[in-house]
Amino acid sequence: MDTSHLAEHVGTVGSLAASVFIVATYTMRTMIPLRVFGMLANLVLMITAIPFHSFLQFGLHAVLFCLNGYRLHQMLQLIRDVKKSVNSDLSMDWLKPFMTERKCEAGEMLFYKNEKAETMLYIVSGRYRLVESGIELPVGAIVGELGMLSPTNERTQSLECIESGTVLSVSYRQVEQLYVQNPEFGFYFLRLASARLFQNIGKLEERLAERQAPAVATPGLA
């Protein structure tokens, strides 16, 4: 078999294999297997381009291979970070790559009670206070994430900046897209939000116990 026939044979087999992988990507319901099959298709098309010296095809699919690989790595890293957050300190650092920076000035209201909730915030620097409860939020805190799960999607408190700083914001729509793209991410995000909810309930129970303690102790002193 001469070189031209070999190249033609490789091209035929490669195109068939690439077609199978491309069709497979359209059957995928989640993002990770879609990226994997997309990379396989890119790799096969790169190989088939070599015998024909089709540098344009090779270059195009090399770029697409790298892009698919980067997005796959990003999604896998996201899932690993969410798992780590669920099993440790409930950090939301894994969302930072998807967030937008916002500068805040002292006295600025970031949102008001009962208004429509569309974003959650990550505090990078400065000081912020929940007006109704008087709670000051520390750097690294997340605020507003439970509004996504609220039936009315309304804010339960107002948030005021009391010392200039920076926050990162991410829209509920972006989080929902990540949720839909990968069910595993959605599962761990739901666990994370549930863990935060139980954490808040625990804090309320502690405050209630502290308030009840003096009332119980008073009859004993009498």
VMD Tcl script that draws the C-alpha trace (Angstrom):
set ca {
  {0.00 0.00 0.00}
  {1.54 3.32 -1.07}
  {1.59 6.49 0.96}
  {-1.44 8.05 -0.73}
  {-3.59 4.99 -0.13}
  {-2.42 4.79 3.48}
  {-3.27 8.43 4.02}
  {-6.68 7.91 2.44}
  {-7.31 4.87 4.64}
  {-6.27 6.77 7.79}
  {-8.44 9.69 6.78}
  {-11.51 7.49 6.22}
  {-11.13 5.62 9.51}
  {-10.37 8.85 11.37}
  {-13.36 10.68 9.94}
  {-15.63 7.78 10.86}
  {-14.28 7.69 14.43}
  {-14.55 11.47 14.76}
  {-18.14 11.34 13.49}
  {-19.01 8.77 16.16}
  {-17.54 10.97 18.90}
  {-19.25 14.10 17.56}
  {-22.64 12.35 17.43}
  {-21.99 11.08 20.96}
  {-21.52 14.65 22.22}
  {-25.05 15.50 21.08}
  {-26.44 12.66 23.18}
  {-24.74 13.84 26.39}
  {-26.98 15.42 29.01}
  {-24.20 16.63 31.30}
  {-21.15 18.78 30.71}
  {-18.26 16.53 31.80}
  {-18.87 13.60 29.39}
  {-19.65 16.13 26.65}
  {-16.22 17.72 27.12}
  {-14.52 14.31 27.19}
  {-16.09 13.16 23.91}
  {-15.43 16.58 22.39}
  {-11.73 16.19 23.22}
  {-11.68 12.68 21.70}
  {-13.23 14.02 18.50}
  {-10.67 16.86 18.38}
  {-7.80 14.40 18.93}
  {-8.93 12.06 16.13}
  {-9.37 14.97 13.71}
  {-5.89 16.24 14.58}
  {-4.44 12.80 13.79}
  {-6.31 12.54 10.47}
  {-5.05 15.99 9.44}
  {-1.37 14.91 9.67}
  {-1.18 12.59 6.58}
  {-2.89 15.23 4.42}
  {-0.70 18.06 5.79}
  {-3.88 19.96 6.64}
  {-2.31 22.40 9.07}
  {-5.45 24.55 9.32}
  {-7.56 21.58 10.46}
  {-4.82 20.46 12.84}
  {-4.44 23.93 14.34}
  {-8.21 24.45 14.72}
  {-8.77 21.17 16.56}
  {-5.63 21.64 18.64}
  {-7.10 24.91 19.93}
  {-10.50 23.29 20.50}
  {-8.82 20.35 22.29}
  {-7.08 22.75 24.67}
  {-10.27 24.76 25.22}
  {-12.31 21.63 25.98}
  {-9.54 20.44 28.30}
  {-9.49 23.75 30.17}
  {-13.28 23.76 30.62}
  {-13.21 20.14 31.76}
  {-10.50 20.93 34.30}
  {-12.48 23.95 35.51}
  {-15.64 21.89 36.05}
  {-13.77 19.05 37.81}
  {-11.99 21.57 40.04}
  {-15.32 23.19 40.84}
  {-16.76 19.85 41.97}
  {-13.67 19.05 44.06}
  {-13.83 22.45 45.76}
  {-17.54 22.10 46.50}
  {-16.93 18.66 48.04}
  {-14.14 20.15 50.15}
  {-16.41 23.01 51.25}
  {-19.18 20.64 52.29}
  {-16.80 18.54 54.38}
  {-14.91 21.43 55.99}
  {-15.69 25.06 56.79}
  {-18.44 25.73 54.21}
  {-16.15 28.09 52.28}
  {-17.42 29.41 48.96}
  {-13.99 30.12 47.46}
  {-14.81 27.72 44.62}
  {-17.28 30.27 43.20}
  {-14.71 33.09 42.91}
  {-13.81 32.40 39.24}
  {-17.46 32.94 38.33}
  {-17.95 36.14 40.35}
  {-17.75 39.86 39.47}
  {-15.90 42.38 41.63}
  {-17.82 45.33 43.10}
  {-16.43 48.29 45.07}
  {-18.54 49.55 47.98}
  {-18.44 52.85 49.89}
  {-19.30 53.45 53.56}
  {-23.03 54.15 53.95}
  {-23.95 52.36 50.71}
  {-26.89 49.95 50.86}
  {-26.09 46.79 48.92}
  {-29.66 45.58 49.09}
  {-32.88 46.21 51.02}
  {-35.26 43.96 52.91}
  {-38.12 42.51 50.81}
  {-36.54 43.47 47.49}
  {-36.11 40.83 44.78}
  {-32.99 38.72 45.36}
  {-30.95 37.98 42.23}
  {-27.35 37.70 43.46}
  {-25.29 36.47 46.36}
  {-22.19 38.23 47.64}
  {-18.76 37.19 48.91}
  {-17.06 39.72 51.22}
  {-13.43 40.36 50.28}
  {-12.68 43.46 52.34}
  {-14.41 46.20 54.35}
  {-17.17 45.96 56.95}
  {-20.83 45.17 56.33}
  {-23.87 44.99 58.61}
  {-27.27 43.33 58.36}
  {-29.43 46.27 59.41}
  {-32.42 44.53 61.01}
  {-30.44 42.07 63.13}
  {-27.39 44.30 63.68}
  {-25.06 41.42 62.76}
  {-21.70 42.47 61.30}
  {-20.40 40.11 58.61}
  {-16.68 39.20 58.60}
  {-14.36 39.08 55.59}
  {-14.86 35.77 53.77}
  {-18.58 35.60 54.57}
  {-21.22 34.79 51.98}
  {-24.53 36.64 52.16}
  {-27.67 36.20 50.09}
  {-27.14 32.61 48.90}
  {-30.28 31.25 50.57}
  {-32.47 33.69 48.66}
  {-31.96 31.43 45.66}
  {-33.85 28.66 47.46}
  {-36.53 30.94 48.91}
  {-40.00 30.50 47.32}
  {-40.37 34.28 46.89}
  {-36.68 35.08 46.17}
  {-36.93 38.12 48.45}
  {-34.32 39.57 50.81}
  {-35.06 38.95 54.48}
  {-32.77 41.79 55.69}
  {-31.02 44.90 54.40}
  {-27.24 44.95 53.98}
  {-25.24 48.14 54.60}
  {-21.56 48.86 53.97}
  {-20.14 50.56 57.10}
  {-16.51 50.66 55.95}
  {-15.38 50.88 52.31}
  {-14.34 47.60 50.76}
  {-14.84 45.07 47.99}
  {-17.34 42.27 47.43}
  {-17.67 39.65 44.73}
  {-21.11 38.98 43.30}
  {-22.55 36.06 41.34}
  {-26.05 35.95 39.92}
  {-28.48 33.17 40.75}
  {-28.77 32.59 37.00}
  {-25.04 31.78 36.77}
  {-25.32 29.35 39.69}
  {-28.39 27.76 38.09}
  {-26.46 27.28 34.84}
  {-23.67 25.51 36.70}
  {-26.31 23.45 38.49}
  {-27.97 22.37 35.22}
  {-24.71 21.70 33.39}
  {-23.56 19.17 35.95}
  {-25.90 17.29 38.32}
  {-23.02 16.37 40.64}
  {-22.24 20.06 41.15}
  {-25.94 20.68 41.77}
  {-26.08 17.91 44.36}
  {-23.11 19.26 46.31}
  {-24.34 22.85 46.07}
  {-27.66 21.73 47.54}
  {-25.82 19.97 50.36}
  {-23.76 23.09 50.95}
  {-26.81 25.36 51.10}
  {-28.58 22.91 53.41}
  {-25.53 22.77 55.69}
  {-25.51 26.58 55.87}
  {-29.21 26.58 56.71}
  {-28.70 24.12 59.58}
  {-25.72 26.20 60.71}
  {-27.96 29.28 60.94}
  {-30.61 27.30 62.83}
  {-27.93 26.16 65.27}
  {-26.89 29.78 65.92}
  {-30.51 30.78 66.55}
  {-30.92 27.91 69.01}
  {-27.77 29.01 70.86}
  {-29.07 32.60 71.15}
  {-32.45 31.35 72.36}
  {-30.75 29.18 75.00}
  {-28.65 32.16 76.15}
  {-31.77 34.32 76.56}
  {-33.65 31.60 78.43}
  {-30.76 30.85 80.82}
  {-31.14 34.06 82.95}
  {-34.92 33.54 83.17}
  {-34.40 30.00 84.49}
  {-31.64 31.06 86.91}
  {-33.68 33.89 88.50}
  {-36.17 31.70 90.52}
  {-33.26 29.72 91.92}
  {-31.60 32.87 93.22}
  {-34.81 33.92 94.91}
}
mol new
graphics top color blue
foreach p $ca { graphics top sphere $p radius 0.5 }
foreach p [lrange $ca 0 end-1] q [lrange $ca 1 end] { graphics top cylinder $p $q radius 0.2 }
display resetview
